[in-house]
Amino acid sequence: MQNMTFEWLSQQIVKENSDAIMFADHEGAIRLWNKGAEAMFGYTAEEAEGKSLDLIIPENLRGRHWEGYHKVMASGETRYGTELLAAPGIRKDGSRLSLEFSMVIVRGEDGAVCGTGAIIRDITARWQKEKTLKERLKVLEEAAAH
């Protein structure tokens, strides 16, 4: 590991990860967008950085999202710090995807909340398989009941 600093290694891990890794500031503007986020959502870093998280949140869920986001920014606390969160997202082309992610509250050196970081995985294929299995199970249960 000659000539490699921990900071450089950390940056490479974040930048090159196939999972979406992002950071949104206190106001909800995207400030970090890695290659995984580019592939998942279809926006380049140049297109996403500086834009609102609304870029990837389905319109019908934005009100609820912002209510929770502002509460977390004000309190510095979230119940999702140790749990995986599941939510739908939206790609640049308008198609929806199912997401699972972990998040962390990011604080400055003074302890003040700066924003949130998230590591996001696309679980659309898994969600579709589970939905299909549930539908098949329901049909089988109905048939067995008759």
QUIWOZI-V535108 format. One record per pair of residues at least 24 apart in sequence whose C-alpha atoms are under 6 Angstrom apart, sorted by the first residue. I is the first residue (numbers start at 0). J is the second residue. D is the distance in whole Angstrom. If there is no record, write none. Layout:
i:I j:J d:D
i:I j:J d:D
This chain:
i:18 j:119 d:6
i:18 j:120 d:5
i:19 j:118 d:6
i:19 j:119 d:5
i:20 j:117 d:6
i:20 j:118 d:5
i:21 j:116 d:6
i:21 j:117 d:5
i:22 j:115 d:6
i:22 j:116 d:4
i:23 j:114 d:6
i:23 j:115 d:5
i:24 j:113 d:6
i:24 j:114 d:4
i:25 j:113 d:5
i:25 j:114 d:4
i:27 j:51 d:6
i:27 j:52 d:6
i:40 j:90 d:4
i:40 j:91 d:6
i:41 j:91 d:5
i:55 j:88 d:5
i:55 j:89 d:5
i:56 j:88 d:5
i:56 j:89 d:6
i:57 j:88 d:6
i:57 j:89 d:6
i:96 j:123 d:5
i:97 j:122 d:5
i:97 j:123 d:5
i:98 j:122 d:5
